[in-house]
Amino acid sequence: MPRTAVVAGVGPGLGASLARRFVTEGCQVGLFARSEAYVEDLADSLGPDALAVPTDLTDPAQVAAGFETVREAFGPVDVLVNHASAASWDGTLDVTHESFERALDTGPKAALYCSQEAVADMLSGEGGAGGTVIFTGATTSKRGRDGAIGFSAAKFACRGMAESMARELGPRGVHVAHVVVDGGILTPSAREGLDESEREQYLDPDAIAETYWNLVEQDRSAWTLELDVRPHVEEF
């Protein structure tokens, strides 16, 4: 049986690469994002094993409805990638309450809503089938960034959630992992105007997607809790 995967927070770059890689590996994939036009175009390009699910991830009711749509189309969820984030680049005195709340709503709160839905599927049935939950982190997940208090708070929270969930759910057959993306990602917009040497300073989203797939395929005897991916340049 093919795995059912959900990528929560799909956009150009890594989100699209994850969806493409999972479909290539035989998964049926639900694509969650606010942008209806974008996820529908992406799903069309990936074929019948990709399903566009326009969803506001900050709304638990919409998240629940989105997962039900995926279940009806493909069955219970086996793989979840919590990939969404949003924050203004503001410091302590400049960040607004609304901006800070948005960072938390789109990051750890949305990840909780999605994880509750997916993990319920992974643990359902006699003995539970197990599954994989992956959080997309950033350098800021481990080292606070000057002038980005909302983003730092949200990413630190997601890292803590991943560690807590791994210890709670690992014994029950659910692999929870946190990926620190320690560098810029070569999105289509970032690629424009860069020469070859400049592109080497960025991470290839397709290569990162391969790392995520390796986490899905890992043997339970050696599950990874956290790993870093970073560009191969001298300053690293």
KOLVEX-125248 format. One record per residue: residue number from 1; residue in one letter; chain; x, y negated, z negated of N, C-alpha, C in turn. Coordinates in steps of 0.02 Angstrom, whole numbers, plus 50000, padded with zeros to 5 digits. Example, Ala and Ser with C-alpha at 12.3 -4.5 7.8 and 13.67 -1.06 7.14 Angstrom:
<atoms>
ATOM / k / r / c / n.u / n.v / n.w / ca.u / ca.v / ca.w / c.u / c.v / c.w
ATOM / 1 / A / A / 50660 / 50284 / 49610 / 50615 / 50225 / 49610 / 50660 / 50165 / 49610
ATOM / 2 / S / A / 50642 / 50112 / 49646 / 50684 / 50053 / 49643 / 50645 / 49998 / 49606
</atoms>
This chain:
<atoms>
ATOM / k / r / c / n.u / n.v / n.w / ca.u / ca.v / ca.w / c.u / c.v / c.w
ATOM / 1 / M / A / 50042 / 50060 / 50000 / 50000 / 50000 / 50000 / 50044 / 49937 / 50000
ATOM / 2 / P / A / 50027 / 49887 / 50040 / 50066 / 49825 / 50040 / 50056 / 49788 / 49974
ATOM / 3 / R / A / 50108 / 49752 / 49953 / 50101 / 49709 / 49894 / 50059 / 49648 / 49911
ATOM / 4 / T / A / 50023 / 49622 / 49862 / 49989 / 49559 / 49869 / 50029 / 49506 / 49830
ATOM / 5 / A / A / 50047 / 49453 / 49864 / 50087 / 49400 / 49833 / 50050 / 49334 / 49837
ATOM / 6 / V / A / 50063 / 49291 / 49788 / 50038 / 49222 / 49789 / 50097 / 49175 / 49780
ATOM / 7 / V / A / 50104 / 49127 / 49825 / 50153 / 49073 / 49817 / 50114 / 49011 / 49798
ATOM / 8 / A / A / 50121 / 48990 / 49736 / 50082 / 48934 / 49709 / 50122 / 48870 / 49715
ATOM / 9 / G / A / 50104 / 48829 / 49764 / 50139 / 48767 / 49777 / 50181 / 48773 / 49840
ATOM / 10 / V / A / 50147 / 48780 / 49897 / 50182 / 48791 / 49961 / 50190 / 48725 / 49998
ATOM / 11 / G / A / 50251 / 48712 / 50019 / 50265 / 48654 / 50061 / 50321 / 48670 / 50109
ATOM / 12 / P / A / 50339 / 48623 / 50152 / 50395 / 48635 / 50198 / 50459 / 48648 / 50158
ATOM / 13 / G / A / 50501 / 48692 / 50181 / 50562 / 48708 / 50144 / 50556 / 48775 / 50111
ATOM / 14 / L / A / 50571 / 48779 / 50046 / 50574 / 48843 / 50011 / 50506 / 48877 / 50008
ATOM / 15 / G / A / 50452 / 48841 / 49995 / 50386 / 48872 / 49991 / 50369 / 48908 / 50055
ATOM / 16 / A / A / 50380 / 48876 / 50111 / 50366 / 48908 / 50176 / 50412 / 48967 / 50188
ATOM / 17 / S / A / 50476 / 48960 / 50169 / 50523 / 49016 / 50177 / 50504 / 49076 / 50135
ATOM / 18 / L / A / 50480 / 49064 / 50074 / 50458 / 49119 / 50031 / 50399 / 49155 / 50063
ATOM / 19 / A / A / 50350 / 49117 / 50087 / 50292 / 49148 / 50119 / 50313 / 49189 / 50179
ATOM / 20 / R / A / 50357 / 49161 / 50220 / 50380 / 49196 / 50280 / 50418 / 49260 / 50262
ATOM / 21 / R / A / 50461 / 49257 / 50212 / 50500 / 49316 / 50193 / 50454 / 49371 / 50165
ATOM / 22 / F / A / 50407 / 49352 / 50123 / 50362 / 49402 / 50094 / 50320 / 49436 / 50148
ATOM / 23 / V / A / 50296 / 49397 / 50196 / 50258 / 49428 / 50251 / 50302 / 49475 / 50291
ATOM / 24 / T / A / 50364 / 49454 / 50305 / 50411 / 49495 / 50342 / 50424 / 49561 / 50306
ATOM / 25 / E / A / 50423 / 49559 / 50239 / 50436 / 49620 / 50200 / 50374 / 49663 / 50190
ATOM / 26 / G / A / 50319 / 49643 / 50222 / 50259 / 49685 / 50220 / 50207 / 49664 / 50169
ATOM / 27 / C / A / 50217 / 49607 / 50137 / 50168 / 49583 / 50088 / 50110 / 49548 / 50123
ATOM / 28 / Q / A / 50054 / 49546 / 50088 / 49998 / 49503 / 50106 / 50000 / 49444 / 50058
ATOM / 29 / V / A / 49999 / 49383 / 50085 / 50019 / 49325 / 50045 / 49965 / 49271 / 50044
ATOM / 30 / G / A / 49947 / 49250 / 49984 / 49903 / 49192 / 49975 / 49945 / 49129 / 49968
ATOM / 31 / L / A / 49929 / 49078 / 50007 / 49967 / 49016 / 50008 / 49925 / 48962 / 49972
ATOM / 32 / F / A / 49947 / 48942 / 49913 / 49911 / 48893 / 49873 / 49944 / 48824 / 49879
ATOM / 33 / A / A / 49906 / 48773 / 49896 / 49930 / 48704 / 49897 / 49870 / 48659 / 49906
ATOM / 34 / R / A / 49880 / 48596 / 49889 / 49826 / 48547 / 49898 / 49814 / 48532 / 49972
ATOM / 35 / S / A / 49867 / 48532 / 50011 / 49863 / 48511 / 50081 / 49830 / 48566 / 50123
ATOM / 36 / E / A / 49766 / 48558 / 50136 / 49729 / 48609 / 50173 / 49757 / 48618 / 50244
ATOM / 37 / A / A / 49770 / 48562 / 50278 / 49794 / 48567 / 50347 / 49861 / 48603 / 50350
ATOM / 38 / Y / A / 49906 / 48587 / 50303 / 49972 / 48618 / 50305 / 49969 / 48693 / 50294
ATOM / 39 / V / A / 49934 / 48715 / 50241 / 49934 / 48787 / 50227 / 49895 / 48826 / 50280
ATOM / 40 / E / A / 49846 / 48795 / 50310 / 49810 / 48829 / 50365 / 49855 / 48837 / 50425
ATOM / 41 / D / A / 49893 / 48786 / 50443 / 49939 / 48791 / 50499 / 49993 / 48844 / 50485
ATOM / 42 / L / A / 50019 / 48844 / 50423 / 50070 / 48893 / 50405 / 50042 / 48964 / 50408
ATOM / 43 / A / A / 49983 / 48973 / 50380 / 49952 / 49039 / 50381 / 49941 / 49063 / 50453
ATOM / 44 / D / A / 49919 / 49018 / 50496 / 49909 / 49037 / 50567 / 49974 / 49059 / 50598
ATOM / 45 / S / A / 50029 / 49026 / 50581 / 50094 / 49043 / 50611 / 50120 / 49110 / 50584
ATOM / 46 / L / A / 50098 / 49131 / 50525 / 50123 / 49192 / 50494 / 50079 / 49253 / 50510
ATOM / 47 / G / A / 50020 / 49242 / 50537 / 49978 / 49298 / 50557 / 49928 / 49320 / 50505
ATOM / 48 / P / A / 49896 / 49378 / 50516 / 49840 / 49399 / 50474 / 49858 / 49417 / 50402
ATOM / 49 / D / A / 49922 / 49426 / 50388 / 49943 / 49443 / 50319 / 49955 / 49381 / 50276
ATOM / 50 / A / A / 49940 / 49322 / 50302 / 49945 / 49260 / 50264 / 49877 / 49227 / 50260
ATOM / 51 / L / A / 49859 / 49203 / 50201 / 49794 / 49173 / 50190 / 49802 / 49104 / 50159
ATOM / 52 / A / A / 49775 / 49053 / 50192 / 49777 / 48986 / 50165 / 49724 / 48980 / 50110
ATOM / 53 / V / A / 49745 / 48955 / 50052 / 49699 / 48946 / 49996 / 49708 / 48875 / 49969
ATOM / 54 / P / A / 49676 / 48825 / 50000 / 49683 / 48757 / 49976 / 49660 / 48752 / 49903
ATOM / 55 / T / A / 49705 / 48731 / 49860 / 49693 / 48734 / 49788 / 49728 / 48676 / 49752
ATOM / 56 / D / A / 49691 / 48644 / 49707 / 49722 / 48597 / 49661 / 49745 / 48637 / 49600
ATOM / 57 / L / A / 49810 / 48649 / 49595 / 49836 / 48693 / 49543 / 49829 / 48664 / 49473
ATOM / 58 / T / A / 49812 / 48600 / 49468 / 49802 / 48570 / 49402 / 49733 / 48584 / 49375
ATOM / 59 / D / A / 49690 / 48614 / 49415 / 49621 / 48628 / 49396 / 49613 / 48703 / 49384
ATOM / 60 / P / A / 49605 / 48726 / 49322 / 49600 / 48798 / 49309 / 49542 / 48832 / 49345
ATOM / 61 / A / A / 49488 / 48796 / 49356 / 49431 / 48825 / 49391 / 49450 / 48839 / 49464
ATOM / 62 / Q / A / 49485 / 48791 / 49496 / 49506 / 48802 / 49565 / 49558 / 48858 / 49570
ATOM / 63 / V / A / 49602 / 48862 / 49521 / 49652 / 48916 / 49520 / 49617 / 48984 / 49516
ATOM / 64 / A / A / 49569 / 48990 / 49470 / 49532 / 49053 / 49463 / 49496 / 49071 / 49528
ATOM / 65 / A / A / 49465 / 49021 / 49560 / 49430 / 49033 / 49623 / 49479 / 49054 / 49677
ATOM / 66 / G / A / 49537 / 49023 / 49678 / 49588 / 49040 / 49728 / 49612 / 49111 / 49721
ATOM / 67 / F / A / 49624 / 49133 / 49660 / 49645 / 49202 / 49650 / 49590 / 49251 / 49669
ATOM / 68 / E / A / 49528 / 49233 / 49656 / 49474 / 49277 / 49676 / 49470 / 49283 / 49751
ATOM / 69 / T / A / 49483 / 49228 / 49786 / 49485 / 49230 / 49860 / 49539 / 49278 / 49884
ATOM / 70 / V / A / 49598 / 49276 / 49853 / 49652 / 49321 / 49871 / 49633 / 49393 / 49856
ATOM / 71 / R / A / 49604 / 49406 / 49799 / 49584 / 49475 / 49781 / 49533 / 49502 / 49831
ATOM / 72 / E / A / 49486 / 49462 / 49851 / 49436 / 49485 / 49898 / 49466 / 49502 / 49966
ATOM / 73 / A / A / 49518 / 49464 / 49985 / 49549 / 49476 / 50050 / 49601 / 49531 / 50048
ATOM / 74 / F / A / 49642 / 49533 / 49995 / 49700 / 49577 / 49994 / 49704 / 49626 / 49935
ATOM / 75 / G / A / 49664 / 49614 / 49883 / 49668 / 49656 / 49824 / 49705 / 49622 / 49767
ATOM / 76 / P / A / 49715 / 49658 / 49711 / 49748 / 49629 / 49652 / 49818 / 49603 / 49667
ATOM / 77 / V / A / 49838 / 49553 / 49630 / 49903 / 49519 / 49642 / 49960 / 49558 / 49609
ATOM / 78 / D / A / 50012 / 49569 / 49648 / 50072 / 49605 / 49624 / 50131 / 49558 / 49612
ATOM / 79 / V / A / 50133 / 49501 / 49649 / 50190 / 49455 / 49645 / 50163 / 49384 / 49642
ATOM / 80 / L / A / 50190 / 49344 / 49596 / 50173 / 49274 / 49591 / 50237 / 49233 / 49590
ATOM / 81 / V / A / 50238 / 49179 / 49630 / 50292 / 49130 / 49625 / 50262 / 49064 / 49602
ATOM / 82 / N / A / 50281 / 49042 / 49542 / 50261 / 48976 / 49517 / 50310 / 48925 / 49544
ATOM / 83 / H / A / 50288 / 48890 / 49596 / 50335 / 48849 / 49634 / 50317 / 48774 / 49633
ATOM / 84 / A / A / 50261 / 48756 / 49602 / 50237 / 48687 / 49606 / 50273 / 48642 / 49556
ATOM / 85 / S / A / 50284 / 48580 / 49577 / 50310 / 48528 / 49532 / 50292 / 48460 / 49560
ATOM / 86 / A / A / 50288 / 48411 / 49516 / 50274 / 48343 / 49537 / 50293 / 48296 / 49480
ATOM / 87 / A / A / 50331 / 48244 / 49496 / 50350 / 48196 / 49444 / 50379 / 48134 / 49476
ATOM / 88 / S / A / 50368 / 48078 / 49444 / 50401 / 48017 / 49465 / 50471 / 48015 / 49435
ATOM / 89 / W / A / 50516 / 47979 / 49467 / 50584 / 47974 / 49443 / 50590 / 47911 / 49400
ATOM / 90 / D / A / 50566 / 47918 / 49338 / 50565 / 47862 / 49292 / 50597 / 47882 / 49226
ATOM / 91 / G / A / 50626 / 47831 / 49192 / 50656 / 47842 / 49127 / 50606 / 47833 / 49070
ATOM / 92 / T / A / 50632 / 47833 / 49010 / 50591 / 47834 / 48950 / 50543 / 47775 / 48946
ATOM / 93 / L / A / 50566 / 47715 / 48959 / 50524 / 47656 / 48951 / 50482 / 47641 / 49013
ATOM / 94 / D / A / 50499 / 47671 / 49069 / 50463 / 47656 / 49131 / 50410 / 47707 / 49149
ATOM / 95 / V / A / 50416 / 47768 / 49126 / 50368 / 47819 / 49145 / 50299 / 47802 / 49116
ATOM / 96 / T / A / 50248 / 47811 / 49156 / 50180 / 47798 / 49132 / 50152 / 47862 / 49101
ATOM / 97 / H / A / 50102 / 47853 / 49060 / 50069 / 47911 / 49031 / 50039 / 47955 / 49086
ATOM / 98 / E / A / 50011 / 47924 / 49137 / 49979 / 47961 / 49191 / 50031 / 48002 / 49230
ATOM / 99 / S / A / 50089 / 47972 / 49243 / 50142 / 48008 / 49279 / 50169 / 48066 / 49238
ATOM / 100 / F / A / 50177 / 48056 / 49173 / 50203 / 48109 / 49131 / 50152 / 48167 / 49127
ATOM / 101 / E / A / 50089 / 48150 / 49121 / 50037 / 48202 / 49120 / 50035 / 48240 / 49186
ATOM / 102 / R / A / 50045 / 48205 / 49241 / 50044 / 48238 / 49306 / 50101 / 48288 / 49312
ATOM / 103 / A / A / 50160 / 48270 / 49286 / 50217 / 48317 / 49286 / 50200 / 48380 / 49248
ATOM / 104 / L / A / 50170 / 48373 / 49190 / 50152 / 48432 / 49149 / 50095 / 48471 / 49180
ATOM / 105 / D / A / 50047 / 48435 / 49209 / 49989 / 48468 / 49239 / 50010 / 48511 / 49299
ATOM / 106 / T / A / 50055 / 48484 / 49340 / 50075 / 48519 / 49401 / 50127 / 48572 / 49388
ATOM / 107 / G / A / 50166 / 48563 / 49334 / 50219 / 48611 / 49317 / 50196 / 48665 / 49270
ATOM / 108 / P / A / 50208 / 48657 / 49204 / 50194 / 48712 / 49158 / 50121 / 48729 / 49151
ATOM / 109 / K / A / 50076 / 48680 / 49153 / 50005 / 48697 / 49146 / 49981 / 48738 / 49206
ATOM / 110 / A / A / 49998 / 48716 / 49266 / 49978 / 48754 / 49325 / 50009 / 48823 / 49325
ATOM / 111 / A / A / 50072 / 48828 / 49303 / 50106 / 48893 / 49300 / 50070 / 48939 / 49251
ATOM / 112 / L / A / 50045 / 48912 / 49196 / 50008 / 48952 / 49148 / 49943 / 48978 / 49179
ATOM / 113 / Y / A / 49905 / 48933 / 49212 / 49842 / 48954 / 49242 / 49854 / 49011 / 49293
ATOM / 114 / C / A / 49904 / 49001 / 49336 / 49919 / 49052 / 49387 / 49944 / 49116 / 49356
ATOM / 115 / S / A / 49987 / 49111 / 49306 / 50015 / 49171 / 49274 / 49961 / 49211 / 49239
ATOM / 116 / Q / A / 49914 / 49178 / 49206 / 49860 / 49214 / 49173 / 49819 / 49254 / 49223
ATOM / 117 / E / A / 49805 / 49224 / 49280 / 49766 / 49260 / 49332 / 49806 / 49319 / 49360
ATOM / 118 / A / A / 49869 / 49307 / 49377 / 49909 / 49359 / 49409 / 49926 / 49416 / 49360
ATOM / 119 / V / A / 49946 / 49398 / 49300 / 49966 / 49449 / 49251 / 49907 / 49492 / 49232
ATOM / 120 / A / A / 49847 / 49464 / 49229 / 49788 / 49505 / 49216 / 49781 / 49560 / 49267
ATOM / 121 / D / A / 49796 / 49545 / 49331 / 49795 / 49596 / 49383 / 49851 / 49647 / 49372
ATOM / 122 / M / A / 49910 / 49623 / 49355 / 49968 / 49667 / 49348 / 49960 / 49716 / 49290
ATOM / 123 / L / A / 49923 / 49697 / 49239 / 49914 / 49740 / 49181 / 49848 / 49779 / 49183
ATOM / 124 / S / A / 49808 / 49769 / 49235 / 49743 / 49802 / 49237 / 49751 / 49875 / 49257
ATOM / 125 / G / A / 49700 / 49914 / 49242 / 49702 / 49985 / 49259 / 49740 / 50025 / 49207
ATOM / 126 / E / A / 49734 / 50089 / 49210 / 49765 / 50133 / 49160 / 49841 / 50129 / 49165
ATOM / 127 / G / A / 49871 / 50105 / 49112 / 49944 / 50100 / 49110 / 49970 / 50036 / 49142
ATOM / 128 / G / A / 49930 / 50002 / 49183 / 49953 / 49942 / 49217 / 50000 / 49958 / 49274
ATOM / 129 / A / A / 49992 / 49923 / 49329 / 50033 / 49936 / 49388 / 50099 / 49898 / 49386
ATOM / 130 / G / A / 50103 / 49846 / 49343 / 50163 / 49805 / 49341 / 50163 / 49753 / 49397
ATOM / 131 / G / A / 50217 / 49715 / 49401 / 50222 / 49663 / 49451 / 50280 / 49617 / 49437
ATOM / 132 / T / A / 50282 / 49561 / 49473 / 50337 / 49513 / 49467 / 50311 / 49442 / 49464
ATOM / 133 / V / A / 50336 / 49403 / 49417 / 50320 / 49331 / 49413 / 50387 / 49294 / 49415
ATOM / 134 / I / A / 50393 / 49248 / 49463 / 50455 / 49209 / 49471 / 50439 / 49135 / 49464
ATOM / 135 / F / A / 50478 / 49101 / 49424 / 50473 / 49029 / 49416 / 50529 / 48995 / 49455
ATOM / 136 / T / A / 50512 / 48944 / 49493 / 50563 / 48904 / 49527 / 50585 / 48848 / 49480
ATOM / 137 / G / A / 50648 / 48851 / 49459 / 50676 / 48799 / 49417 / 50723 / 48754 / 49456
ATOM / 138 / A / A / 50757 / 48711 / 49420 / 50803 / 48663 / 49451 / 50861 / 48651 / 49403
ATOM / 139 / T / A / 50911 / 48615 / 49426 / 50966 / 48596 / 49381 / 50938 / 48566 / 49317
ATOM / 140 / T / A / 50884 / 48527 / 49325 / 50853 / 48493 / 49269 / 50820 / 48541 / 49219
ATOM / 141 / S / A / 50811 / 48604 / 49239 / 50784 / 48653 / 49192 / 50832 / 48666 / 49134
ATOM / 142 / K / A / 50897 / 48654 / 49147 / 50949 / 48671 / 49097 / 50986 / 48609 / 49072
ATOM / 143 / R / A / 50983 / 48555 / 49110 / 51021 / 48495 / 49092 / 50979 / 48434 / 49110
ATOM / 144 / G / A / 50955 / 48398 / 49059 / 50912 / 48341 / 49072 / 50943 / 48291 / 49119
ATOM / 145 / R / A / 50901 / 48261 / 49160 / 50925 / 48213 / 49210 / 50908 / 48142 / 49190
ATOM / 146 / D / A / 50956 / 48098 / 49195 / 50945 / 48028 / 49180 / 50892 / 47999 / 49227
ATOM / 147 / G / A / 50842 / 47966 / 49199 / 50792 / 47933 / 49240 / 50740 / 47980 / 49268
ATOM / 148 / A / A / 50732 / 48038 / 49238 / 50681 / 48086 / 49262 / 50651 / 48123 / 49204
ATOM / 149 / I / A / 50624 / 48085 / 49156 / 50602 / 48116 / 49094 / 50543 / 48163 / 49105
ATOM / 150 / G / A / 50497 / 48145 / 49150 / 50440 / 48189 / 49162 / 50460 / 48253 / 49196
ATOM / 151 / F / A / 50502 / 48249 / 49246 / 50525 / 48308 / 49282 / 50565 / 48353 / 49236
ATOM / 152 / S / A / 50609 / 48323 / 49196 / 50650 / 48363 / 49149 / 50606 / 48399 / 49099
ATOM / 153 / A / A / 50557 / 48364 / 49071 / 50513 / 48395 / 49021 / 50474 / 48453 / 49052
ATOM / 154 / A / A / 50449 / 48443 / 49112 / 50410 / 48496 / 49144 / 50452 / 48557 / 49161
ATOM / 155 / K / A / 50513 / 48545 / 49187 / 50556 / 48602 / 49206 / 50582 / 48639 / 49145
ATOM / 156 / F / A / 50599 / 48602 / 49091 / 50618 / 48635 / 49029 / 50561 / 48679 / 49003
ATOM / 157 / A / A / 50500 / 48653 / 49007 / 50442 / 48691 / 48983 / 50433 / 48755 / 49023
ATOM / 158 / C / A / 50440 / 48751 / 49089 / 50432 / 48811 / 49130 / 50485 / 48862 / 49115
ATOM / 159 / R / A / 50546 / 48840 / 49102 / 50599 / 48887 / 49085 / 50582 / 48923 / 49020
ATOM / 160 / G / A / 50558 / 48886 / 48971 / 50539 / 48917 / 48908 / 50482 / 48966 / 48916
ATOM / 161 / M / A / 50434 / 48949 / 48959 / 50379 / 48995 / 48973 / 50404 / 49060 / 49004
ATOM / 162 / A / A / 50451 / 49053 / 49051 / 50478 / 49113 / 49085 / 50513 / 49158 / 49035
ATOM / 163 / E / A / 50553 / 49129 / 48990 / 50589 / 49170 / 48942 / 50540 / 49204 / 48893
ATOM / 164 / S / A / 50489 / 49168 / 48871 / 50440 / 49197 / 48826 / 50401 / 49253 / 48860
ATOM / 165 / M / A / 50379 / 49240 / 48921 / 50340 / 49290 / 48958 / 50382 / 49352 / 48972
ATOM / 166 / A / A / 50446 / 49342 / 48987 / 50489 / 49400 / 49003 / 50493 / 49447 / 48944
ATOM / 167 / R / A / 50500 / 49420 / 48884 / 50506 / 49461 / 48825 / 50439 / 49493 / 48806
ATOM / 168 / E / A / 50385 / 49458 / 48819 / 50319 / 49485 / 48804 / 50298 / 49538 / 48854
ATOM / 169 / L / A / 50309 / 49525 / 48918 / 50280 / 49566 / 48971 / 50327 / 49618 / 49000
ATOM / 170 / G / A / 50393 / 49609 / 48991 / 50440 / 49658 / 49017 / 50426 / 49728 / 48994
ATOM / 171 / P / A / 50414 / 49739 / 48929 / 50399 / 49806 / 48906 / 50335 / 49835 / 48935
ATOM / 172 / R / A / 50294 / 49793 / 48965 / 50231 / 49816 / 48994 / 50235 / 49821 / 49070
ATOM / 173 / G / A / 50296 / 49815 / 49097 / 50306 / 49827 / 49168 / 50303 / 49767 / 49213
ATOM / 174 / V / A / 50303 / 49707 / 49184 / 50301 / 49646 / 49224 / 50368 / 49611 / 49220
ATOM / 175 / H / A / 50401 / 49604 / 49277 / 50466 / 49571 / 49281 / 50455 / 49496 / 49287
ATOM / 176 / V / A / 50478 / 49458 / 49239 / 50474 / 49385 / 49242 / 50545 / 49357 / 49248
ATOM / 177 / A / A / 50555 / 49314 / 49298 / 50622 / 49287 / 49312 / 50617 / 49212 / 49325
ATOM / 178 / H / A / 50672 / 49177 / 49310 / 50676 / 49105 / 49320 / 50736 / 49091 / 49365
ATOM / 179 / V / A / 50725 / 49056 / 49420 / 50778 / 49041 / 49468 / 50796 / 48967 / 49463
ATOM / 180 / V / A / 50858 / 48953 / 49446 / 50882 / 48884 / 49443 / 50908 / 48865 / 49512
ATOM / 181 / V / A / 50873 / 48822 / 49546 / 50895 / 48797 / 49612 / 50940 / 48737 / 49598
ATOM / 182 / D / A / 51005 / 48750 / 49597 / 51054 / 48701 / 49574 / 51084 / 48664 / 49634
ATOM / 183 / G / A / 51043 / 48624 / 49666 / 51066 / 48587 / 49724 / 51007 / 48569 / 49769
ATOM / 184 / G / A / 51020 / 48527 / 49819 / 50968 / 48507 / 49865 / 50951 / 48562 / 49915
ATOM / 185 / I / A / 50888 / 48566 / 49934 / 50865 / 48616 / 49982 / 50860 / 48583 / 50051
ATOM / 186 / L / A / 50883 / 48619 / 50101 / 50883 / 48593 / 50170 / 50813 / 48601 / 50200
ATOM / 187 / T / A / 50768 / 48556 / 50181 / 50701 / 48555 / 50209 / 50704 / 48527 / 50280
ATOM / 188 / P / A / 50651 / 48535 / 50319 / 50652 / 48506 / 50386 / 50666 / 48431 / 50387
ATOM / 189 / S / A / 50639 / 48394 / 50338 / 50651 / 48322 / 50336 / 50724 / 48307 / 50317
ATOM / 190 / A / A / 50752 / 48348 / 50271 / 50822 / 48337 / 50252 / 50869 / 48354 / 50309
ATOM / 191 / R / A / 50851 / 48402 / 50351 / 50894 / 48423 / 50406 / 50904 / 48368 / 50458
ATOM / 192 / E / A / 50852 / 48327 / 50467 / 50855 / 48274 / 50518 / 50910 / 48223 / 50502
ATOM / 193 / G / A / 50950 / 48210 / 50550 / 51002 / 48159 / 50542 / 51065 / 48181 / 50508
ATOM / 194 / L / A / 51069 / 48245 / 50487 / 51129 / 48270 / 50454 / 51173 / 48307 / 50504
ATOM / 195 / D / A / 51238 / 48298 / 50498 / 51282 / 48338 / 50540 / 51297 / 48405 / 50505
ATOM / 196 / E / A / 51334 / 48448 / 50538 / 51345 / 48516 / 50513 / 51378 / 48516 / 50444
ATOM / 197 / S / A / 51429 / 48473 / 50434 / 51464 / 48472 / 50370 / 51419 / 48448 / 50314
ATOM / 198 / E / A / 51375 / 48401 / 50330 / 51328 / 48377 / 50279 / 51277 / 48430 / 50261
ATOM / 199 / R / A / 51256 / 48470 / 50310 / 51207 / 48522 / 50296 / 51234 / 48576 / 50250
ATOM / 200 / E / A / 51300 / 48586 / 50252 / 51331 / 48636 / 50209 / 51326 / 48618 / 50135
ATOM / 201 / Q / A / 51311 / 48556 / 50120 / 51303 / 48535 / 50051 / 51234 / 48550 / 50023
ATOM / 202 / Y / A / 51191 / 48578 / 50066 / 51123 / 48595 / 50045 / 51113 / 48670 / 50045
ATOM / 203 / L / A / 51062 / 48692 / 50009 / 51045 / 48763 / 50006 / 50998 / 48780 / 50063
ATOM / 204 / D / A / 51010 / 48836 / 50096 / 50968 / 48861 / 50149 / 50906 / 48893 / 50118
ATOM / 205 / P / A / 50846 / 48868 / 50132 / 50786 / 48896 / 50100 / 50775 / 48969 / 50117
ATOM / 206 / D / A / 50794 / 48991 / 50177 / 50786 / 49061 / 50194 / 50832 / 49106 / 50152
ATOM / 207 / A / A / 50891 / 49081 / 50137 / 50937 / 49119 / 50094 / 50911 / 49123 / 50023
ATOM / 208 / I / A / 50882 / 49069 / 49998 / 50852 / 49071 / 49931 / 50794 / 49121 / 49930
ATOM / 209 / A / A / 50754 / 49121 / 49983 / 50697 / 49167 / 49987 / 50720 / 49239 / 49984
ATOM / 210 / E / A / 50778 / 49254 / 50013 / 50805 / 49322 / 50008 / 50822 / 49339 / 49936
ATOM / 211 / T / A / 50847 / 49291 / 49898 / 50862 / 49302 / 49827 / 50798 / 49318 / 49789
ATOM / 212 / Y / A / 50745 / 49281 / 49803 / 50681 / 49295 / 49770 / 50657 / 49366 / 49786
ATOM / 213 / W / A / 50664 / 49386 / 49849 / 50641 / 49453 / 49868 / 50682 / 49506 / 49832
ATOM / 214 / N / A / 50747 / 49493 / 49823 / 50788 / 49541 / 49786 / 50764 / 49549 / 49714
ATOM / 215 / L / A / 50739 / 49495 / 49684 / 50710 / 49500 / 49617 / 50648 / 49544 / 49617
ATOM / 216 / V / A / 50607 / 49537 / 49669 / 50547 / 49579 / 49673 / 50565 / 49653 / 49678
ATOM / 217 / E / A / 50619 / 49667 / 49713 / 50640 / 49736 / 49726 / 50685 / 49766 / 49673
ATOM / 218 / Q / A / 50706 / 49725 / 49624 / 50754 / 49750 / 49574 / 50728 / 49811 / 49537
ATOM / 219 / D / A / 50774 / 49856 / 49522 / 50758 / 49913 / 49481 / 50746 / 49890 / 49409
ATOM / 220 / R / A / 50698 / 49920 / 49376 / 50679 / 49899 / 49309 / 50737 / 49907 / 49259
ATOM / 221 / S / A / 50783 / 49950 / 49273 / 50839 / 49962 / 49227 / 50887 / 49903 / 49223
ATOM / 222 / A / A / 50881 / 49856 / 49271 / 50927 / 49799 / 49272 / 50892 / 49735 / 49295
ATOM / 223 / W / A / 50835 / 49722 / 49266 / 50798 / 49661 / 49283 / 50837 / 49599 / 49264
ATOM / 224 / T / A / 50834 / 49549 / 49307 / 50865 / 49484 / 49295 / 50814 / 49437 / 49263
ATOM / 225 / L / A / 50834 / 49403 / 49210 / 50791 / 49352 / 49180 / 50803 / 49285 / 49213
ATOM / 226 / E / A / 50866 / 49267 / 49223 / 50881 / 49201 / 49253 / 50942 / 49206 / 49299
ATOM / 227 / L / A / 50939 / 49170 / 49354 / 50997 / 49165 / 49398 / 51000 / 49095 / 49428
ATOM / 228 / D / A / 51059 / 49075 / 49448 / 51071 / 49011 / 49480 / 51086 / 49021 / 49554
ATOM / 229 / V / A / 51060 / 48979 / 49596 / 51081 / 48976 / 49666 / 51107 / 48905 / 49678
ATOM / 230 / R / A / 51163 / 48901 / 49713 / 51194 / 48836 / 49724 / 51231 / 48836 / 49791
ATOM / 231 / P / A / 51239 / 48778 / 49822 / 51274 / 48775 / 49886 / 51348 / 48789 / 49877
ATOM / 232 / H / A / 51379 / 48816 / 49930 / 51450 / 48834 / 49928 / 51491 / 48774 / 49950
ATOM / 233 / V / A / 51499 / 48726 / 49904 / 51539 / 48667 / 49918 / 51587 / 48656 / 49859
ATOM / 234 / E / A / 51641 / 48618 / 49871 / 51695 / 48614 / 49823 / 51674 / 48587 / 49755
ATOM / 235 / E / A / 51627 / 48538 / 49754 / 51611 / 48508 / 49690 / 51575 / 48555 / 49643
ATOM / 236 / F / A / 51550 / 48612 / 49669 / 51519 / 48661 / 49627 / 51570 / 48714 / 49606
</atoms>
